[in-house]
Amino acid sequence: MNEKQPIVYPYIPNSVPAVKEQMLKEIGAERMEDLLEDIPETLRLKGSLNLPKPLLSECALRRHVEGILAKNKTTREYLNFLGAGCWQHHVPAVCDEVNQRGEFLTAYAGEPYDDHGRFQALFEYTSMMGELLNMDVVNVPTYDGFQAAATSLRMASRITGRRQVLACRTISADKLSRIRDYCRPEIEIKLVGYDAGTGQMDLTALRAEISSKTAAVYFENPSYLGFVETHGEEISRMAHEHGAICVVGADPISLGILAPPVEYGADIVCGDIQPLGMHMQFGGGQAGYIATRDEEKYVMEYPSRLFGIAPTVVEGEYGFGDVAYERTSFAVREEGKEWVGTAAALWGITAGVYLALMGPQGMAEIGEGIMTRSRYAMLQIARIEGVKAPVFQASHFKEFVVNFDGTGHTVAEINKALLARGIFGGKDLTGEFPELGDSALYCVTEVHTRDDIDRLVSALQEVVQ
């Protein structure tokens, strides 16, 4: 490459040398390095990066990227039983049709200068989520369910003035890592054990740990390991007796068949809305919700935006907009309780479309369908010699743990063999939960047919023989 000849990237704005010079002149800088003067010299990269030659046409760039993507094996070609926080659910075509509309898709954070219905769309989403959760207030989505959980715990800490959170040991290691990172150094996260037979939170251990220092008790229902927590009332009662807040993580697609957490004492409910009309994607397609009662002490601790409805100056006309905007970082900037993100409003609109399409009856039917399919899968897998399914003696929703100790094969070996047969096996849990032995977390949703499950069972039988 000729070092003297500048490179103009046709797909990168303002890479023409003359344009760059004009921009530097406008801001009073002589060279690009002047813009980096706040960065210490010791931290600056000296020399050039060892990069391949640039692709100087859109066609070449597209071919290169598509060649990389073609190496991936996706759930379109392979039968998938992976879940663990990002699940394969059916996405109705209308969800994609609406969220790809220009006024939603291309606007910054879904916020066009001329509002073409975004405020109303998100108000409708939060209203339907409120109905599903039997809660009064639901936020505009956070980045993902991990963020929603971490923010919920910070809210509880601010409300109570305490700095300790007790969480069930069955939490995902990834989620726990995010929560700890986001809550440190103000909040300490302590784990409470679980019953080895049922997976339920160990109430004796909880009773020993909870105190006047506890800001919140956090558990998930269904849990990360798929079982339904049946001690919700006792857990929330214990939290309230010590002046703590009960925070429950709930999968919204389960609420057509499972009682909403508020009915067993939850004060704050949070989770991920990815099951509600969002495809699994590479680093996207996740969005978190937070829900509470309509009480000032909760509402004023939301860092994220809340949309409401109010009459306008025209009689009989209503408008949609922010509620208590002054509490957000948009309004008070660095004085805000937390930073308000902008990444997930589009997914709130998508989930609203999904909920409107399904309705109460649809949500009940999909919940029943998932439980029926997952139950059938557990029964069939349990027939395989040396395999235990499920590991926990409890009701399950969508996911369940399968143990392979009796087969003489590791989960890694089994998953590799399944992959060779065009199947994504369950998530390997041996690192997160070594006490469960060679176990994997399998996921079954409404997209799986009986033939799909039978194919998995047949493949497992071949692999472990």
N, C-alpha and C positions, 0 to 999 in steps of 0.2 A: 504494500500500500504506500502511496506517495504521501509522506508526512506533511508536505507543503500544501497539498491540495485538500481543502476542507471537505468534510463529509456532510452532505445534506440528507437528512432522513425525511422522506416524503410523508411519513406517518407520525412524525413528532413536530408539533407546532413550534415555530420560531427557531428552527435549527439553521436557517439561512444566515451566514455570517453577517451580512449587512443589516439584517433585522436585529440580530443580537447586539451589534454595535450601537444601533439606534436606541434600543431599550436600555443599555448601560448608560448611554449619554443622558437619557431622560431622567435617570435616577442619580446621576452624578458619580457614577463608578467608571473606572478606567478599564477594568478587566474582571472576569468572573471571580477570581480569587478574592477580590475586595469584598465580596458578599459573604465570605467565610471568616472574616477577621475575628468574630466572636469565638471561633473554635480554636483551642490551643494548637500550636504547631505540632506538639507531640502526638496529637490525636489525628492529624491529617495524613492521608495516604500519599506517599511520595512515589512518583512514577505512574505507569499505566497498568491497568488491570490486564491480566492474561485472558483475553477474550477472543473468540473466533471472529472471523471477518463479519462485518455487519451485513444484514439482509436489507438491500436498498430498494426493494419493491414490495408492495402489499401482497402480491401474488406469492412471492418467495417466502415471505414471512408466514402467510397462511398455510402454505404447504409444509413448512417446517413445524409449526405448532400442531397441525393436524396429524403429522407423522408421530409426534410425541404422544398425543392423545390416543392414537390407534394402538399403542402398546398396553393401554389399560384394559382390564377385564371388568365389565360393569354388570349390573343386575339385569340388563337387557339380554345379555348372552348367558349369564350364569344364574342358577337358582340360588336365592339368597336367604340365609337364616341368621344374618347378623343384625344386631340392634344396638343395645347398650348406649342409648342416648340419641341416636339418629336412625330412624326406623323407616322401613319401606312400606308406605301406605299408598292406597290408590289416590291419585290426584285427578279430580274431575276436570274436563277440558275447560269448563267455564272459569276455573280459578286462573289458569294461564291466560285466558282471553282477556279477563279484566285487568290482571296485574301487568299486562303488557301494553295497556293503553298509554299513549304518549303522555297524557297529563299526569299519570301516576309514575310511569317507569323512568322518564328522563328528568324529572324535576329533582332538585336537591332535597334529599331526605323525603321525597314525595311531596315537596312543598313548592308548587308553582307560584309565580307572582300573581297570577289570576287563579283563584281557587275554583277548580272545576269539580268540586264535590269531595275533595280529600278529607276535610274536616267532618263532613257528614258520614263518609265511608268509615272513618275511624271511630266516630261516635257510635255508629251502628255495630261495629265490631265489639267495642267495649261493652255495649248494652247486652249483646248476645252472650258474651263471655260472662258477664255478671249474672245473667239468667242461668247459665250452665253451672256456675259456681255457687249460686245463691248468695252472692256478695253484692254490695252496693257500688263499690268503686273498683275500676280496673284501669290500669295505665296504658298509655301508648307503648308498644313493645320496646323492651331493652334489646341488647345485642343477641342474647341467647338465654336459655334456661339457667346456665351457670351464673351468668350475671344477675339474673332475677333473684336467685337464691342468695347470692352474696349481698345484694342490695337490701333484700328483705331482712337479713340478719343485722345489717348496719342500721336499718330503720328501727328494729327492736332494741338495739343498743342505745340509740339516741332517745327513744321513748322512755326506757327504764333507767337510763343513766348507768347501766352496768356494762361489764366488759368481758363476760364469759358466755360462750355458747356451747351447749351440749348437743352433739349430733350422733345419730345411730351409726355404728361401725359398718353397716352394709352400704354406705354411701360409695359412689364411684370415686376411684382414686383421682381421676381427672377433675371431677367437680370439687372434690375436697381441696385439691391443689389450687384451683381458681379461687375458691372461697377464702382459703388461708392467705393467699397473695393479696386479695382485695381488702381483706379485713385487718391485716397487720398494719401497724403494730398495736392498734387500739384494742383489738378483740382477740381473745384466746379461744381457739376451737378445741374442745376436748371430745374424744370419742367414747361412746357408751357401747358396751358389748351387746351381743344378740344370743338368743337361744339356739343352740346348735341343731336342735331337732326341727324347730318351726321357722327359724329366721326372725321371729318377732323380737322387738327390743327387749332387752333384759330389764324388767321393771325394778328388780332388786338393786341392780347396778345403778340404774337411774336414780333411785331413791338415795343411794349412798353418795352420789355425786352432786345432786342438785342442792342449791343453797341460796342465800340472799344475794349472792354475787352473780347468779345466773340471769342473763338477759333474755335468753330464748332457748327453747328445746326444739330441735329440728329433726324431722323424719320425713320419709317419702312414702307415698301410698298411691299406686303400687310402688314397691321398693325398686331400687336399681337391679336387684336380683329377681324381680318379677313377682314375688309373693305379695299378698294383700296383708297389710298390717291391721290386726284386729284389736289392738290395744289402744286405739286412738283416744277414746274417752278417758282412760286411766292416765295416759301420758299428758293430755291437755289439763286434766284436773290437777295432776301433780305440779305441772308448770304454774298454773294459776294460784295454787296454794302457797307457792313461794314468790309470788309477784312477778313471775316470768311470763313471756309471751310464747304462745305455741305457733310455730311456723311449719307448714306442711307443704312439701313439694308434690304436686299431683299432675299426672298425665291427663290432659283435657279430653282425650278421646275415650278415656275410661269412664267419664262421668255420665254417660248415658245409661250405665248399668251399675256403677258404684256410687254410694252416697257422697255428696260433696263434703270436703273436710270441715266446713263450718258446722255441719251437723254433729260432729264429734269434738267440737271445741276449738278448732283452729281460729287464730286471730288474723294471721297473714297466710295467704295461699300463693304459691308461685310455681312456675314450671316453664316448659318449652312448648310453643304452639306449632312446632314443625309437623306433627301429625295432621294438622288441620289444613291440608291442601298444598303442602310444600314438598317439592322433590328433594331427594337427597342430593347434595351438591358438594363440590370440592371447596370446603371452607365457608359455605353459605347455606342459606335455607334454614337458618335457625333464628328464633326470636323468642324472647322471654316475656311472660306476663307476671304481674303482681296484683293481688286483689285483697281488699279489706272491707270492713264495715265503713259506713259513712259517718265517721267520728273525726273531729278536728285533729286529735292527737295522732291519728294515722294519716289523714289526708295531707297534713302540712309536713310530713316527713317523706313523702314521695319525692324523689329527685327528678323523676321523669314527668313528661307532660300528661295532663288529664284533659280530656275534651268533654264539653257539656253542651247543652241546648238552652237557649234563652229567647224570649220574645224580642223582636226588633221594634223600631219606632212605628212600623206599619202594623196596624191592628190585624191579628190573625196570621202574621208572618213570623217565622222563627229562624234563628241563625245558630251556627255551631262554632265553638271556639274554645280557647284555653280556660281552664278553671284554676284559680289561685296561681296565676302565672308568676307572681312575685316571689314564689318559693324556689323557682328553677334557676339553674346557673345561666340560662339565657338572660334572665332579668338582673341577677346580682353578680354574675360572672364568678370571680375567684372566691366570693363569699358564699357561694352555693354549697349545700350539704354534700352533694356529689356532682360529678359532671354529667350533663345530659347528652347521651349519644344520639346519632342521627341515622343509624344504619338499618333500622328494622321497621320503619313505618309501612313500607310496601308490603311486608309480610303480615302486618295487622290487617291491611285491606284484603289480602288474600285469604286469611283465616276468616274474616267476616263473610266473604263470598261462600266459603265452604260451610260455615255454620248456617247461613241463610238457606243454602241448598239442601242441607241435611235435615234441618228442623229437629224437634224433640224426638219424633218417631225414628228418624234416620239415625240419630246418635244412639238410641237404644238398640236398634237393630245391628249397627256395626259393632257395638260393644258385645252383644250376645254372640255375634258371628266370630269375633276374635276369641272369646273365651271357649267357644265350642271347638274351634280349630286347634287352639293350643292344648286343650284337654285331650283331644284325639291324638295329637303328636306325642304328648307325654306318655299316654297309655301304650302307643305302638313302640316307642323307643324303649320303654321299660321292659318290653318282651325280649330284647336282645340280651343274650347271655353276658354277664359281667358288667352290664350297664345299669345305672340307677337313675331313674327320672320320675318325678323331680327329686332333687336332693332334700328339699324342705317339705315337711308335711303341712301344707297350707294351701289355701286357694291361690291361684295364680292368674295374672292378666298379661297376656301377650308374650311374656318372657319367663323362662324357667332354667334352672341349673341342672345340667346333666353331668354325672360323674362316670369316669371311665377307668377307675382304679382296678376293677376286676378283669379288665381286658388285656393288661400287660402292655398297652400302648399309651403314649403320651398324647395330650391334646394337639400338640404341634404336629406329631406324626399323622394323626387322624385328619386334621384339617388339610395337610398337604395332600393326602390321598383323596380327600373329597374334592379338592381343587382340581385334581387331575380328572375327576369325573364331572366337572362343570358345576360344582356346588360350593358356595361359601358356607363353611361350617360355623358353629357358634364361637363367640369371643372367648379366647383363652383366659381363664381367671387365675391361673396358677401363680402369677406375679402379684395380683391384687389380694387374693384370698388363698394363701398357701395352705391354710388349715382345711380347705375343701379338697385337697389332693388334686388329681388330674381332672379338673372340672371345666366346663365351658357353659357360657350363657347363650341359649338358643332363643330366637325370636320368631313368632308366628303371628301373622296379621291377616286381614281380610283378603290380601292378594294371593294367599296360598290356597291351592285347591287340595282336595284329598289325594289326587294323583301326585302333587308336589311332595306332600308329606310322605306318601308311600315310597316315592323315589328316594327321599332322604333316608328313610329307614332301611330300604334295600341296600343303599350304598354303605351305610354304617355297618350293616351285617357283613358285607364283603370285606370291609376294611379291618374289622376287629377279629375276624376269624383266625 
